[in-house]
Amino acid sequence: MKRTKIVDIFNPGLIGTEVSVMGWVRTRRGNKHVQFVALNDGSTIKNIQIVFEMEKFSDEELKLITTGSSIHVEGKLVESMGKGQSCEVQAEKLTVFGTADVETYPLQKKGHTLEFLREKAHLRPRTNTFGAVLRVRSALAFAIHKFFQERGFFYLNTPLITASDAEGAGAMFQVTTLDLNNPPRLEDGKVDFSADFFGKPASLTVSGQLEGELGATALGAIYTFGPTFRAENSNTPRHLSEFWMIEPEVAFYDIEDNMDLAEEFIKYCVQYALDNCKDDLEFLQQMYDKELIARLEEVVKSSFVRLTYTEGIDILKASGKKFEFPVDWGTDLQSEHERFLVEEHFKRPVILTDYPKDIKAFYMKQNEDGKTVRAMDVLFPQIGEIIGGSEREADYQKLLARIEELHIPMKDMWWYLDTRKYGTVPHAGFGLGFERLVLFVTGMTNIRDVIPFPRYPGNAEF
């Protein structure tokens, strides 16, 4: 008999038919006459109740059914007389795939903290919470591809190993095949990277944006969706060392086009989750965030406020609110400043533009005032910045001057400058940290809880 996934078993048309279900046991209860087992196979937040009439099964068979064990049951799907479920399976045949020792299985009890579950990352996907989060994450990943593909964007795979630092931050993981105990050295004592695999220093990428620009200036509109890496020694609830980025780049776009795309994109993703993850979102709302679905619906129907960084600074300074980090023109906004603008002042998402050039990356297009650049950050409730982007500097001389001003090694950037020498065009793009989107949509509060196997300082076990 072919297996039926539990997500499909609640089809009313299956009532009265023989079914075959497989999954992991969540709970077992009952008496000497009948036993009730809640079974889940990961396809849905819902469990299917399996009814075992004791006269049909031996004690030896049933004692193997414990929380965490995996089983295969064949039987008849019938309407349920009990509360909490519409149907149940009357078991006729049982196969136990794998047992789970009640004394050692870490998820035996309910109510584990999220901190505890991070230490059990190899098993936490089996919990209701992480099953829900991972299904929402999967749906959002599909929505991202669907959005861009429907609009004529091409999916571009940018390199994970690079010799350039797109952000200029310097916090990168080095990639090498050299013997770290005895690397070759030059006369001045520095490591001789000419003997390394690539003949030069190489690192894991912090962004696919620069290579994405190369694709956009050939294909017109591209997007990347892949892992990126930051070696910052940060232990905040908003940072990971390995995370996924979505980075569209579009030729012939200006900053206004870029803002329109960002707003349309993120609303599309949130709406997709509302339409396709109803059960999981209702569970997460019940367990973690009572305002979750209302907040998601509010974002979809809101028009994002658009204002300049300077206007934002003026609002913050005039608010009378005492911030942990003082705010003044030229300072980089902190999460508390961003969330004040979104949650308290405007009460809807905000797109801030025209940041001081000294706090933004070298590739952003300079405004005529010589002080600001055509940057844009999308700010969301609960999160703060969720998207960062800009119109890119298309003028060769201006870009070159900025690179020299910041002392970025020309040997690393010649290829990037070439796009401004040969057929340069206005173009723009942005980056969305995928985990921050998942964080917002699920209502979770720590970014380590929205990625299957989090990487952060001191943690790379699983």
C-alpha positions, 0 to 999 in steps of 0.5 A: 500500500502506498504511503499517505502523507499526514498533510494529505490525510485530512482530505474528507474523500479519504474517510472510510479508506485503507491508509498507510501512514509513517512518522514519529510518535509525539505522544501515547496515552490510553488504558488496557483496552485501547491506546491512542498515539499522536503521529507526525511525519513533518509534512504538517504541524498537525498530528494524526491520531492512531487508535490501537485496540489492545486485543489486536496487538501484543504488549511486546509490540506496543511497548516499543511505541514511545515518544520519538520512536518511528512507526508504520501503521496501516489501517482504516481512516474514520471520522473521529469521535473525540475532540481536537481531530476530525479523523483518526486511523484505526490500526490494523498493522504495525511496524516499528522502524526505530525505537527511542529510549525513554530514559535518554531521548532528549525531547521526551518532555514538553516545554524545552527552552529554545536555548536548550534546543539549540544544543540539540540542533540535530533533533530540534527539527522534530519539535512542533516549533522548529517543524513550523519554522522550517516549513515557513522557511521553505515556503519563503525560499520558494516564494523568492524564486517565484517572485523573481522568475515571474518578473523576468529575472535570471538566477545567478550563482555567484562565487563562495570563494573570493579575493575581494571584500564587497563590504570593506569590513575585513571580517572574512573567513580565510580559505587556504590549503597551506600548512597552518603549522608551517606556512611558507614565508617571504623574507619579511616574515609574511605568509607567501600566498603565492604558494597557496591554492589560488596563488593569492589570499582568498576568503569566503564571500560576505556578499555576491553583490559585486559579481551580481552587478556583472550579471546585471550589466549583461543580462539586465536583471538578475538575483542571487540566493546563496550562503554568505559568511561573516567572521564578526565576533558577534553574539547578538540575537540578530547576527549569524556567521553563516547566513543566506542572502538574496541580492537582486541587481537591475540594469537601468534602475535608479533609486526609486525603481529600487525602492519600488522593487524592494517594497513589492518583493517583501510584500509578496513574500509575506503574503505568500506565507500568509496564503500557504503557511496558515497552520504553522503561522497560527501555531507560532502565533499561539505559542510565541507572538500573539500579534504575529498574523495581524502584524504580517497582514498590516505590512502587506496592506501598508504603503511604506513611508519614504524619507531621507536619513536627514529627516529621520535624524530630525524626527529622532532628535525631536522625539524627546526619547532617551536612546541608549545610543545617542543620535546625530547626523553622521551616526549609523542608526542602531536597531533602537532608532530604526524600530522607533521610527517604524513602531512608534512614530510612523507605525508602518515600515519605513524606507530611509534614503540618502545616507551620509557617504562616510557610513556607507559602502564605496560603490553607492552613487554619490549625490550632488551635495557631495555628502550623501549617497543614494542608499536605501534601507527598509526598516521593519517592526520587530527587526529594524533593518531588513533590506539594505541597497542603493543605486550603484555609482556608474561613473568611472572617475567617481568610483575610482576616486572613492576606491582610492579615498578608502585605500581599497587595493586596486589589484582586487577591483580592476574587474569591477571598474571595467564595467564602468569603462565599457558600456556603463549604465545606471543600475541598482540593487539591494540585499535581503538577509533571508534569516531576518525575513524568516525571523519577521514572518515566524515571530521568533526573536533569535536569528539562531532559531530560524536556520536549521544549523546555526553558525556563530562564535564558538558553535560549529558542531552540527 
